[in-house]
Amino acid sequence: MSSDIFLYALISYLYGALPFAFIATYLITRKKLNGEGTGNVGVTNAFKVGGYAVGIATVAGEISKALLPLFLAHRFFSGSLYPTLVLVYCALLGTSFSIFLKGKGGKGTTISIWALLFLSPSSLVILLVFWIVILKVSGGYALIKKIPLIFIPLILFLVERDIIFALFGLLTSIHFFVTSYIRKDDFLHYGIFHKRIEFKDGVKPNRPASKR
C-alpha cells in the first residue's frame, strides 16, 4: 500500500499542477495569464482577464482537481480517510506550486472548498460563514483577513474529532498563509469586498493632514 500511495500522490500532484486557468485563458483569448492582472493562475484572475467563458472553464478544471484525488482514494483505498487527505493535499500543492509553471500557480481555494464539501461539509459551512464575516469587516487589512486561516485545524478537529484531519487542516492553513504571502491578493487588486482606491497591498495609506 505504501508504494501505491506514493504513485497516486504523484498522480494527484501532477493533475493538480495542470494550469487550467492559464490554458483556458490562452486558448480563448491568447493572453498569458501569469503576465496579466495579478499574475495569479487561478479562478479570480482568470475571470477578470479572460471573461466568463475562461472563468467557467477554469472553475470546472479546478473542481476536477478535488474530484480526482477523491475518486482515486475511493477506487484504490476504499475511501479510507488518511490516504484521501494525502491525495487531496498533494493536488493542492500541485495547484499552488505547479511544475508546469516553474513553481507558480494559484492559491488553491477552489480545490479546498470542493474537497471539504465531500469530506466535511459541516466544517466547510462554518469556515465559509466565518470567512465571509471577516472579509466583510476587514476592509483592506490583510492581517485581519488571515484570521480564519488560524481556525481551520481547530474547526476540523471540533467537527470531525480526528487528529489527522486536524493535521490536514494545519497543513492547509500553513499552505494558505504561504501562498497569501507570496501571491498578490486578487480580491484587493480587483476591488472585490474592498475599496480599491483607498487600500493598497492591504495597508491603509496615511491621509494628508487637513488644512486649517
Buried (B, 14 or more C-beta within 10 A) or exposed (E): EEEEBEEBBEBBBBBBBBBBBBBBBBEBBEBEBBEBBBBBBBBBBBBBBBEEBBBBBBBEBBBBBBBBBBEBBBEBBEEEBBBBBBBBBBBBBBBBBBEBBEEBBBBBBBBBBBBBBBBBEEBBEBBEEBBEEBBEEBBBBBEBBBEBBEBBBEBBBEBBEBEBBBBBBBBBBEBBEEBBEEBBBBBBBBEEBBEEEEBEEBEEEEEEEEEE
